[in-house]
Amino acid sequence: MATTTAEPRRAGEKSLPTLATELWQLVLGYLKQETVEPLKGMLHFLAWGVAGSLLLSVGLSLWLLGLLRALQTETGSHLAGNLSFLPYVITLTAGVVVAGLAARAIGSQKRKAARKGTMA
C-alpha cells in the first residue's frame, strides 16, 4: 500500500487556483487604476476643451463679423470709395491682436516655469 506524504495545509495557505484568481484580480485592478481611470479623466478634460474651443471660435467669429458690419454701416460715407477696404483691415487687425493675446496667454505659463527652472 502506497502512502502519500502530502502535508496538510496550514491555516494561512491558499490553494493554487485561489492564488491565481487573486493574482488575476490584482493585475486587473492595477491595470484599471493605471490606464482606464487616467484615460477617463483625460477624455473628460479633452471633451470640455473641445467644447470650449468650439464655442470660443464661434463667438469670436461672430464678434469679428459684427465689428466688420458695424464699421461698414456706421462709417458708410466716411469710408466710401477708395477707403472701402479699411473696415476689413481694421477687422483683420483686431483678429490678429486677439490671436496674439491668446498665444501670449498660452505661452506665459511655460515662460514662468522656464524662469523658475521647472517644467510645467
C-alpha positions in Angstrom: 0.0 0.0 0.0 1.5 3.3 -1.1 1.4 6.1 1.4 1.3 9.7 0.3 3.4 12.2 2.0 1.2 15.2 1.3 1.4 17.6 4.1 -1.8 19.1 5.4 -2.4 22.7 4.6 -1.7 25.3 7.2 -4.3 27.8 8.2 -2.8 30.7 6.2 -2.2 28.9 2.9 -4.5 29.0 -0.1 -4.9 26.7 -3.0 -3.3 27.4 -6.3 -6.5 28.2 -8.2 -7.4 30.7 -5.4 -4.0 32.3 -5.7 -4.2 32.5 -9.4 -7.7 34.1 -9.2 -6.4 36.7 -6.6 -3.4 37.5 -8.8 -5.6 38.0 -11.8 -7.9 40.3 -9.9 -4.9 42.2 -8.5 -3.4 42.7 -12.0 -6.8 43.6 -13.5 -7.4 46.2 -10.7 -3.9 47.7 -11.2 -4.4 48.0 -15.0 -7.7 49.7 -14.5 -6.2 52.1 -11.9 -3.2 52.9 -14.1 -4.8 53.0 -17.6 -8.6 53.2 -17.7 -9.1 55.8 -15.0 -6.5 58.2 -16.3 -7.9 57.9 -19.8 -11.4 58.7 -18.5 -10.0 61.8 -16.8 -8.2 62.8 -20.0 -11.2 62.3 -22.1 -13.3 64.4 -19.7 -10.7 67.1 -19.9 -10.5 66.8 -23.7 -14.3 67.0 -24.1 -14.5 70.2 -22.2 -11.5 71.6 -24.1 -13.1 70.8 -27.5 -16.5 72.2 -26.4 -14.8 75.4 -25.1 -12.7 75.9 -28.2 -15.7 75.5 -30.5 -17.8 77.9 -28.5 -14.9 80.4 -28.4 -14.2 80.2 -32.1 -17.9 80.7 -33.0 -18.1 83.6 -30.5 -15.0 85.3 -31.8 -16.1 84.8 -35.4 -19.4 86.4 -34.7 -17.7 89.2 -32.8 -15.4 89.9 -35.8 -18.3 89.8 -38.2 -20.3 92.2 -36.0 -17.3 94.5 -35.9 -16.9 94.5 -39.7 -20.6 95.1 -40.2 -20.6 97.9 -37.6 -17.6 99.6 -39.3 -19.3 99.3 -42.7 -22.7 100.7 -41.7 -21.6 103.3 -39.1 -18.8 104.8 -41.2 -20.6 104.4 -44.6 -20.0 107.8 -46.1 -16.6 108.4 -44.4 -15.0 105.1 -45.6 -16.6 105.0 -49.1 -14.8 104.9 -52.4 -11.0 104.4 -52.1 -11.2 103.7 -48.3 -13.8 100.9 -48.5 -11.1 98.4 -47.7 -10.4 100.0 -44.3 -13.1 98.2 -42.3 -11.6 94.8 -43.5 -8.1 95.9 -42.4 -9.4 97.0 -39.0 -11.3 93.8 -38.5 -8.3 91.7 -39.6 -6.0 93.7 -37.2 -8.5 93.1 -34.4 -8.5 89.3 -35.1 -4.7 89.2 -35.2 -4.5 91.1 -31.9 -6.9 88.7 -30.2 -5.0 85.7 -31.6 -1.7 87.2 -30.4 -3.1 87.8 -26.9 -4.3 84.2 -26.8 -1.0 82.9 -27.8 0.8 85.0 -25.3 -1.5 83.8 -22.5 -0.9 80.2 -23.5 2.8 80.6 -23.5 3.0 82.7 -20.3 2.8 79.6 -18.0 5.7 77.9 -19.9 7.8 81.1 -19.7 7.2 81.3 -15.9 8.1 77.7 -15.4 11.3 78.2 -17.5 12.3 81.1 -15.4 11.9 79.1 -12.2 13.9 76.2 -13.7 11.0 73.7 -13.7 8.8 72.4 -16.4 5.0 72.7 -16.3 
